[in-house]
Amino acid sequence: MRLHFLLVAVLVLLGAASMSAQDSTQSSLPAVKIRNAAGELVNTADLSKSDAPVVISFWATWCKPCIQELNTYHGLYEQWRKDLGVTVVAVSIDDSRNAQKVPAFIKGRGWDFNVLLDVNGDFKRAMNVNNVPHTFLVKNGKIVWQHSAYAAGDEEDLEREIKKLLGRPTEG
């Protein structure tokens, strides 16, 4: 009986792992109105209406792994834009007190991607983001891949997913 229970538990865990956050979800990007770093209202459904892949990364100024991830993306961004046509959108989940620090924060790091401020957490909730960093790959308004947390090398997985999405050869 214990062996049967253990076998069932292992199968359940394997099934959950195969349905991890990195699997393709193919759900639509929700329409939420939030502001960009310049204070302009943006409809999130408009972030990805073309064939060009869009990386949406939820982050916060107080989150060290988020900053590491976005610094890594910043280092790759020029090449990604040139070779893959990728756009990166960084969505800050900082509350209204910290959100006013975000423009200076991103300027100080030289990040040149689009930054949105989700001060009320509306977009975060609509995307079912529980922890940051949380990254989504979107094309034609559809979420095709997602990943939560960050460790060095995760950007290589993201790049492989982008290349697969574009029908390009992937290494590794």
C-alpha positions in Angstrom: 0.0 0.0 0.0 2.8 2.4 0.9 4.5 1.6 -2.4 1.3 2.3 -4.3 0.9 5.6 -2.4 4.5 6.6 -3.1 4.1 5.7 -6.8 0.9 7.9 -7.1 2.7 10.8 -5.3 5.7 10.6 -7.7 3.4 10.5 -10.7 1.4 13.5 -9.4 4.6 15.4 -8.8 5.9 14.5 -12.3 2.6 15.6 -13.8 2.8 18.9 -11.9 6.4 19.4 -13.1 5.4 18.8 -16.7 2.8 21.5 -16.4 5.3 23.9 -14.9 5.1 27.7 -15.4 7.4 27.3 -18.4 4.8 25.4 -20.4 3.0 27.2 -23.2 -0.3 28.7 -21.9 -1.7 30.3 -25.1 -4.0 32.6 -23.1 -4.6 36.1 -24.3 -2.8 39.1 -22.8 -5.4 40.8 -20.6 -6.5 44.4 -21.2 -5.5 46.5 -18.2 -4.9 50.2 -18.1 -1.7 51.2 -16.3 0.8 54.0 -16.7 4.3 54.0 -18.1 7.3 55.6 -16.5 6.4 58.9 -18.2 2.9 58.8 -16.7 1.0 58.0 -19.9 -1.8 55.5 -19.8 -1.1 52.2 -21.6 -3.5 49.4 -22.4 -1.6 46.2 -21.7 -3.5 44.3 -24.5 -1.7 46.6 -27.0 1.8 45.4 -25.9 1.8 42.5 -28.3 -0.3 42.7 -31.4 2.3 41.8 -34.0 4.5 38.9 -34.9 7.4 40.4 -33.0 8.0 38.6 -29.6 7.5 40.6 -26.4 9.1 39.7 -23.1 7.1 41.0 -20.2 9.0 40.9 -16.9 7.3 41.7 -13.6 9.7 43.1 -11.0 10.1 45.4 -8.0 12.8 47.8 -6.9 13.2 45.8 -3.6 13.7 42.5 -5.4 17.3 41.6 -5.9 16.7 38.6 -8.3 14.4 41.0 -10.4 17.2 43.5 -10.7 19.7 40.8 -11.6 17.3 39.5 -14.3 16.7 42.9 -15.8 20.4 43.8 -15.7 21.0 40.6 -17.6 18.2 41.4 -20.1 19.7 44.9 -20.5 23.0 43.4 -21.5 21.4 41.2 -24.1 18.7 43.6 -25.2 20.5 45.3 -28.1 21.4 41.9 -29.6 17.9 40.5 -29.0 16.3 43.6 -30.7 18.7 43.4 -33.7 18.7 39.6 -34.2 15.3 38.5 -32.9 13.1 41.7 -33.1 12.3 41.3 -29.4 10.8 44.1 -27.2 11.2 43.9 -23.4 8.6 45.5 -21.1 9.5 45.7 -17.4 6.4 46.0 -15.2 7.1 47.4 -11.8 4.8 46.1 -9.0 6.1 48.7 -6.6 3.3 50.4 -4.6 2.4 54.1 -5.0 5.0 55.1 -2.4 7.9 53.3 -4.2 6.6 53.8 -7.7 7.7 57.4 -7.7 11.3 56.2 -7.3 11.1 53.9 -10.4 12.0 56.4 -13.2 15.2 57.4 -11.4 15.9 53.8 -10.6 15.7 52.7 -14.2 17.6 55.7 -15.5 20.4 55.0 -13.0 20.8 51.5 -14.4 20.5 52.6 -18.0 17.7 50.2 -18.8 16.3 51.2 -22.2 13.2 49.0 -22.3 9.7 50.1 -21.8 8.8 50.3 -18.1 5.2 50.2 -16.8 4.0 50.9 -13.3 1.4 48.6 -11.9 0.9 50.4 -8.6 -2.5 48.9 -7.8 -1.5 45.4 -8.9 -4.3 45.1 -11.5 -2.1 43.8 -14.3 -0.2 41.5 -11.9 -3.5 40.0 -10.8 -4.8 39.7 -14.3 -1.6 37.8 -15.3 -1.8 35.6 -12.1 1.6 36.7 -10.9 2.2 35.7 -7.3 6.0 36.3 -7.0 8.5 38.3 -8.8 10.5 38.1 -10.9 7.9 36.5 -13.3 8.6 36.6 -17.0 6.2 36.1 -19.9 6.9 35.6 -23.6 4.1 37.0 -25.7 3.4 37.0 -29.5 0.3 38.2 -31.3 -1.4 38.9 -28.0 -1.0 35.3 -26.8 1.1 34.2 -23.8 3.3 31.4 -25.2 5.7 30.8 -22.3 6.3 32.0 -18.7 8.8 31.5 -16.0 8.9 32.5 -12.3 12.0 33.3 -10.3 15.5 34.0 -11.7 18.8 32.2 -11.6 21.9 32.9 -13.8 21.3 31.1 -17.1 17.5 31.5 -17.2 18.0 34.1 -20.0 19.5 31.3 -22.2 16.2 29.4 -21.7 14.2 32.5 -22.6 16.4 33.1 -25.7 15.9 29.4 -26.8 12.1 29.9 -26.4 12.2 33.1 -28.5 14.2 31.3 -31.2 11.7 28.4 -31.2 8.8 30.8 -31.4 10.5 32.4 -34.5 11.4 29.1 -36.0 15.1 29.7 -35.7 17.7 27.1 -34.8 18.5 26.7 -31.1 21.7 25.5 -29.6 21.7 23.2 -26.6 
